[in-house]
Every structure is written in C-alpha cells, then in structure tokens.
Amino acid sequence: MIPEGSLLAAHDLRKTYGATPALDGASFSVHPGEVVAVMGPSGSGKSTLLHCLAGIITPDSGTITYAGRELSAMSDAERSALRRSDFGFVFQFGQLVPELTCVENVALPLRLNGVKRKAAERTAREWMERLEVEDTAGKRPGEVSGGQGQRVAVARALAASPKVIFADEPTGALDSLNGERVMELLTEAARSSNVAVVLVTHEARVAAYSDRDVTVRDGRARDLEHAV
Amino acid sequence: MTLLDSRTAPAAGQDRPQPPSRGAATLRDLGLGIRFAAAGGREGWIRTLLTAVGVGLGVALLLLASSVPHMLDERSARDQARSETRISGSPDTNAPKSDTSVVRINTTTEYHDRTIEGYLMRADGTAPVRPPGLDRFPAADEMAVSPALKELLAAPGNELLRERLPYEITGTIRDAGLRSPGELLYYAGSDTLTPASGGHRIAGYGDTRAGDPLPPLLIVLTVMVCVVLLVPVAIFIATAVRFGGDRRDRRLAALRLVGADIRSTRRIAAGEALFGAVLGLLIGLGFFLVGRQFVGAVEIWDVSAFPADLVPDPLLGVLITVAVPLTAVLVTLVAMRSVVIEPLGVVRRGRDRGRRLWWRLLMPAAGLAVLGFTGRVDEYTYAPVNPYLIATGAVLVLVGLALLLPWLVEACVNRLRGGPVPWQLATRRLQSSSGAASRAVSGVTVAVAGAIALQMMFAAMNADFNRMTGQDPSRAQFAGYSEDVTGEAATAAIEQFRATEGVEVVIGSVQAYASKPGVYAEDDVPPTTSVTVGTCETLRELARIGACQDGDTFVVHPPGDKDMSQWVDQAARKGKVVEIGSGYGKPLRWTLPADSPTVQGRKDPMGDTHYGIMATTGAIDASTLPGAQITAQIRVDKSVPDVAEHVRNTAARIDPGMRFVTLDSVERDRQYASIQTGLQVGASVVLLLIAASMLVSQLEQLRERKRLLSVLVAFGTRRTTLSWSVLWQTAVPVVLGLAVAVAGGLGLGATLAWMIHKSVSDWWLFLPLTGAGAGLILLVTALSLPSLWRLMRPDGLRTE
C-alpha cells in the first residue's frame, strides 16, 4: 500500500466534521525532496488532508505513515514532537506571532526544540538572508509587507531543518509577483535541502512549481503515483 | 437606453439628501451604535453581554453599598423599638407596679459561639406591655422565639440548648421585633420572677435615648473601608466598559471604509457603550433585586438584614443611574483617543512617545496633600471629623496609584529581554500592548493598596480597641456571678458547678460586705470591706495564703495600696465584731478571730485583686450570709465535648439571670471587630470581582488569538509552553501592580496613622494581602487554561 521510497504516505483517509464528510477515502504520498501540489476547489478537503498528514488532526480511519512510523499510533505529545523536529509549516495568513520580531519568529521553532536563543537567532538570520528578508529581522510582522511576511514564514518553516514542509495556500494573500517569488524561494530552498513540500493550492500557477499534482475532489485524493 | 447613451447627465444633487444637522447626526450615530450593540450578531451580543454583566456586577455592589444607610437606620429603629423603658427607681423592689408593667431579667446566653439574646418576663397585671413582634405575652414556662432560634432548637444535635431553654414554644417573634433575620432571640414567661430575685420593672418599650456617636477614629475607619471597597468597583466598571474594545475598533474601521468620519465612529462607539452600560444598569438592578432576596442567608458583621431593609438611598441611586452610563461613554471616548481608526484598520498611537510619569504623580500627591490639609483627628475631644475630605484624599491617592501602574508596567516590560520561549512570548505580548494588562490589574492594585493602608490603621489602633483584660484563661475559662442570693443558695450553686461534667476546678466563693458596727451620721460612711468565704484552695487563688486549714480566717491587703489597706484594717479589726449584710434586712454579727494573719491579695483568673476578710467555710457558714453574691471561676477539661455548654446549662439552671462570661486575655471592641470583618469580607468580594474581570480580559485576548494559537500548535508548541506564557502574562503586571500597591498602601497607611496620632506598629502587614493578590494570578491562570487548551485545537486553522 505504501509507495516504495515514500517519506510520508496516507491510505484511505476518512474524516467528517459533524455530518459533513471532509475526507472520504483519500490516499497520498510524497518522497524526500519532492514538491507535491494538492489541488482542488474550495471545500474539497485539501486543508483537512494537509492537517491529517501533518498530524495536526487525526483521521476517523485510514493510515498515515511517516518514515516507517504509523502517525495514528502516536500520542498527541509524540505527534507534537514530530511536528517540532521534522515538519515545517507555511499558512496563508495570521501565522507570525505579532509581538515577536521577524528574527524571533523564525527562531521560534528552533527555540521550541531547545536550541539556545543566540544560536537559534543566528540560524534564523542565515535563513532570512537566503530568503532575502534579512533587513526585516528587527521588525515586527505588522511592520513588513505581505510578501516579506510570507518569506519570513517560509524561513521559519525551513529554520528547524524539517523533512517535510506543509504549505497551505502560501501565496493566497499575495499579488502574483510576490506570490511567484515566494514560491521560487520556497521550492528552491526545499529542493536544495532535500525537503519534501506538500503544497495546498487552488491556483494552477502556484501548482506549476511542484513536481507532481494531486487533485482532491469531494474528499477523495486522486494521487496518480499512488494509483500506479 | 443606458446612461451612457443619454445626452445629458442626471441633474446633480437634485435628489441628493441634505446632510443632517449636527444634533441629528449625533442621534443617528448613537442609534447606530446601539443597533450594533443590540443586533450585532453573536459576536456583538457576546461583547455587549460581557460589558453588561461586568457593569451589572459593579452596579449591584454600588446599589448594595448605597442601601447600607437605610439598612442601618431600619435596624437601629427596630432595635430602639424594643429597648425597654425602665420605671424610675427600678430595679429596686420599690418600683411601682401597674396593670401594664412587667418584671423582666436579661437571660442572654451563648451557645456554640453564638449569642442568644433572651428575657424572662412576668406580667404585673392583666395587660402587660409586649415587645414588638410579639402577638401575646408568654405565659409561665412558655416562650416566643425568633425563627432562627426556632430552627436552631429544632435541629438535631442541639439537645443541650433545648435543655437550657426548657420552655414550651408558643409563639414566633415577627420581623418587627428582630434586628435581623438570623437573630437568635426569645422571650420566656415566668411566674416566680421578682425584683428581689434580680428582675427589674419596666413600663414599656421604645426608649428614645440617643445612641452614642461614632468615635472619630471609627469615622475615619468607616470612610476608608467605603473608599477601599468602592474605588476598585468603579475601576472594575470602567474596565468592563472596555471589554471587547479591539473587536469594536475593527468594526468601526469597516465603517470608516464606507465613509463614516472619525467623529461618527466615536459617536457610534459611544452609542455602543451607552447601550452596554444601560443594559448593565438593568442587569445590576436585577442582580440586586434577586440578591436581596437571599440577603437574609448572608451574615456579615455578626448580623444579617431583611430584604426590605435593602433600599438604595434615592440620591445615591440617581447618582449611580446617571454616573454609570456617563462614565461608560467617557471611558470609551478617552480610550479611543489612543487609537486612530482608519478605513484599512486600527493604528495605536503614542507607542513611540511612551507614557509620561509627571502628571501621573500629581493625583497621589494631591491626595496626600488633601489628607495633610485635613489635619490630625483627635480621638478624645470628639471634634467633628470631615469624612468627605478624608474620602477625597484617599480616593485621589488610590486612583493615582491606578494611573501610575500603566507607566510602571510599560517602563518595566520594555526592559525585559531574553528568557525562555514562554517568558519571551509573554513579555513581547506585554511590550506590544501593556495597557489592557495594566487596566485589568489596576483594580487589584487599588484594592490591595487600600486594604494595606486600612490594616496598618487597624494595627495602629489595636491597643485602643483591643483591651488587655488581665484575665488568665489558663487558670479558669469561665466565670459566673449571681447577686442577692442567699448564702445557702450560693453554696449550693458552687457545688452544682463542681458536679458538672468536664469541670476540673471551681474557684467558688461567696461574698458579702462587712462593716464596722456603730452609729454613724447620715453623710458618714462606715468602714466597710468585703467578706469572702471559700475553701482553702479557693482562697489561695485569691490571696497569698501559705498554711491554711478549715476554720482559718485572714485579713487581706491589696498589694501596694497603703490607703486601702488602712481602710480594710478599720473595718476588719482582729478580735472585734463586724456586721455582715447588704444594707437590707438584719445583718449578721460575727467576730473576726484575733489570730487572723494579714496576707497580701493576688489577682484571681478574672484579673481582679481581692482584699478584705477571707474566711474558710469552717469559720463562717456561708449559707447564713445575707445578701450574698456568688462568684464561680471555672476551669474545665477542654477535651470533654461541649464542656462549655454543660457549664452554661448549669449556670442557667442555677439562675437564668446569672452573668456568665468566657474569660479571654484580650477583649476586642465589637464595632472594631465588625469593621475588620466587613473589610475582610468586602476585600475578598472585590478581589474576586477583579479576578473575574481579569479572566474575561484574558479569555478575550485568547479568543482574539485563536488562529495564532492553532498555528503555534501546528508546529508543535507544547501546551505547557503556552500555559506558562499565559501565567507570565498575568503574573508580570500583577507583580508590578502589587509592588505599587505595597508602596502606595504603606504610604497611605503611614499618613492615616499620622492623622490619628498613632505610630505604625507593623510594617509587614502587607504580606497576607500581597499573598492574596498572588493567589489571584494562579486563580486567573488556572481558570483560563481550559479555554486556552480548547483554543489550541487545530480547528482554528480551518478557514472554510
């Protein structure tokens, strides 16, 4: 059932919110360093699939395997630890802690992993430089533009050296120019670091940065590789 | 045809409405604000309800406070209506009888630390006067009881009380005859009571003697208690009005986008605040009306009140009705001065400039100046005290402290750097917006500062109100006295005490007066001293007696008092006759043995020094003494259950009118104790109210950050990390607030102590109150954790 060599794979996931089914037998897989776009219309279950894959929510049924470990068999604390150490996240908006400076935001996952403040901020600055937002280091999120904020979020997602980055509509709140720059930087940085990216989007322009597309419709993911 | 096809444009402004006048625009905007508050959907309702409930709680407390004068007046009126009018010349046996006069004796007793007021009454004629609340005069061995006493008597486990009051209950005392619903009171009938056996004759009820004026120190204390309890309530109301302010500002920004100007947004906000405050007034009135129904079940200051007693003072009621909505609008408008509501969002201003200190110091300084100007209060001359000036000074100091707090919190948190993630999250949050935290804590600061100042005053006044009695409870825990009893009855009484369960020692003596026989002119006083008869053991407790055998007698001098010793010797002449009696009836002639040694007196467990003639029971048969008085000082085995009640039952059996007291080394003034209890209860209620306000503010902030919390959870943030962050976020401002409270409270307390000519005896009094404040931190954090954990669920990430 698990595609060979896959880092993260899900099989037959089902999840309902009340009477509304969000996932109805979805399957998915991603390899190390691979960028996979999860596409589909609004309300199709894309974000729910991403949240299940990241261990943020647990599916009602189905299996999720990460690096040979069954996610659904893990406790909440174990899944939280996994998210701190192996996963990174980029969301559409409202993700940066408004009171922390940008460099402190980027350093936050490292600090949550127990890295000392100075070392964490040194690493954070390196990633910010790579994502071309080093000049925002001392500013608060409210003082930077949307594109800069999103690049800070990407830097934060990459700072803790994750194996997988989950990006939920990362360019949804940006204009096309900024959106494309964010996608370029995200995919380049991920590929160069052999980080897998699960990219939820409904824009074909954004999905074009991926290696592979998965379409979710009515809670079912049509994962071409998985079907093979 | 479209407009573009038209050759001519429509006539400009032909149908355009005229801009409304300023008054109309104000009304329209206020109305719009009211509509937002009343029909703003679920979010709007939550905000309005939070404000209204907050304001309502404050209003209910204010209404309660404004009802206190009426409550005290009613209570005092009922008290006066039942106070007896004694017949001139009473309580002697010659007081004239009438068809309506009554002989009665106070038989008040204590049961399990509660006072049960009681009277034994005997009618002289056929139409005896009745105390208020009584439908008929109780016949012999019957009694009318208050509802609370009836309940107590009927409750299981109170057999000893039923034994003490062995009368048949034939009536219930109505409210008109009670000070408060919880009062324990009874009137029992007797057919044997006479003035000779201790009763006194009364003509009626409703003695109109004026009560004692409140001592000046108590006026200062009372004013301070009111200020200390009510200023935090006012601050709480001001805080409640700002609940949900951020959300409202965002809504106003949306209105700016569609063309509302800044003035309009302010008026709309004022309309919203007005609605919340008026709704709060109504809710507060509701809380008050519902709460007063249960007021009878609450006992503060040893008493409770009838619901009908709680009627707000009309003037104060009007003031509350006007001031609360007005305050709400003013607070809202002032709060909006610190933000700029733009069409694309809300910008906070003044961050770079920082808060200024100098003007914040003006108010407490002015307060201290007013107190200084008021001058010192003289406790002895009963010179009039101006409570308004004292209240103004104290209010200025306390409100000034609340104004100092935002500056201090901002100045301190801006200097906080580094630290672990929870600390960093908390301090950064406080750095970005310390105003809300300061507002929430300002109530704690004021309440604690005021309470510290009051406690210091209490400590300084301690010696005035808590008298060292000189009693020694290690030698005896109870004392009973009965006067004008026969010697026979007196000796029997002492034996009855000795036979009571749990009694270890009875220092029981029978006293009478002994005087030098002779014929004296009318204005001459014959040399007189006391004769005390008891066992050797008893006499040793009263005088420094060495060897003693039954049949011995002693002449006892008061230690260190030569004049009195000489006076004793003039009456107690060794080998000569003395006349023993009370002045009525035939005295007993008795010869003081010539070999009676002279010894020094000593203090008995009551703290009284005895002197005169002391005789063992073998020397004088106590049962033959006319007009004797029993004194029984009783030591008990405290391990015997209900030993105090057994002893009191014996006392009641011997003589229902026996004065029976519990010995204590310190006697606390009842008014002082009442005010202290009131302060403690009030401070607790206020602190809880403030905790509620802090909790609402905390929950509101958490709800605002729902999405951010979900994001933090998404990348693996531990629950403990965020919980600690919430704790620090509460703790930092509270600790700073407590620091201001301690400094301000000690300053105010020292000033007040100076005003009343006292020195501060204990500078460490702030510790328990500071501890209570610290308890608030834990309480608020603990109560906000469930909400935090609920918000940490990933639902917040869902956008569809």
HADDOCK unambig.tbl for C-alpha pairs under 7 A between the chains (distance, minus, plus):
assign (segid A and resid 43 and name CA) (segid B and resid 800 and name CA) 6.48 0.50 0.50
assign (segid A and resid 56 and name CA) (segid B and resid 714 and name CA) 5.90 0.50 0.50
assign (segid A and resid 56 and name CA) (segid B and resid 794 and name CA) 6.27 0.50 0.50
assign (segid A and resid 57 and name CA) (segid B and resid 794 and name CA) 6.63 0.50 0.50
assign (segid A and resid 80 and name CA) (segid B and resid 716 and name CA) 4.22 0.50 0.50
assign (segid A and resid 80 and name CA) (segid B and resid 717 and name CA) 6.91 0.50 0.50
assign (segid A and resid 81 and name CA) (segid B and resid 716 and name CA) 5.97 0.50 0.50
assign (segid A and resid 83 and name CA) (segid B and resid 715 and name CA) 5.27 0.50 0.50
assign (segid A and resid 83 and name CA) (segid B and resid 716 and name CA) 4.92 0.50 0.50
assign (segid A and resid 84 and name CA) (segid B and resid 715 and name CA) 5.48 0.50 0.50
assign (segid A and resid 84 and name CA) (segid B and resid 716 and name CA) 4.61 0.50 0.50
assign (segid A and resid 88 and name CA) (segid B and resid 715 and name CA) 6.51 0.50 0.50
assign (segid A and resid 89 and name CA) (segid B and resid 715 and name CA) 6.54 0.50 0.50
assign (segid A and resid 94 and name CA) (segid B and resid 707 and name CA) 6.70 0.50 0.50
assign (segid A and resid 94 and name CA) (segid B and resid 708 and name CA) 6.14 0.50 0.50
assign (segid A and resid 95 and name CA) (segid B and resid 708 and name CA) 5.75 0.50 0.50
assign (segid A and resid 95 and name CA) (segid B and resid 711 and name CA) 5.91 0.50 0.50
assign (segid A and resid 97 and name CA) (segid B and resid 708 and name CA) 6.87 0.50 0.50
assign (segid A and resid 99 and name CA) (segid B and resid 428 and name CA) 5.21 0.50 0.50
assign (segid A and resid 99 and name CA) (segid B and resid 429 and name CA) 5.28 0.50 0.50
assign (segid A and resid 99 and name CA) (segid B and resid 432 and name CA) 5.85 0.50 0.50
assign (segid A and resid 100 and name CA) (segid B and resid 428 and name CA) 6.09 0.50 0.50
assign (segid A and resid 111 and name CA) (segid B and resid 421 and name CA) 6.78 0.50 0.50
assign (segid A and resid 112 and name CA) (segid B and resid 717 and name CA) 6.63 0.50 0.50
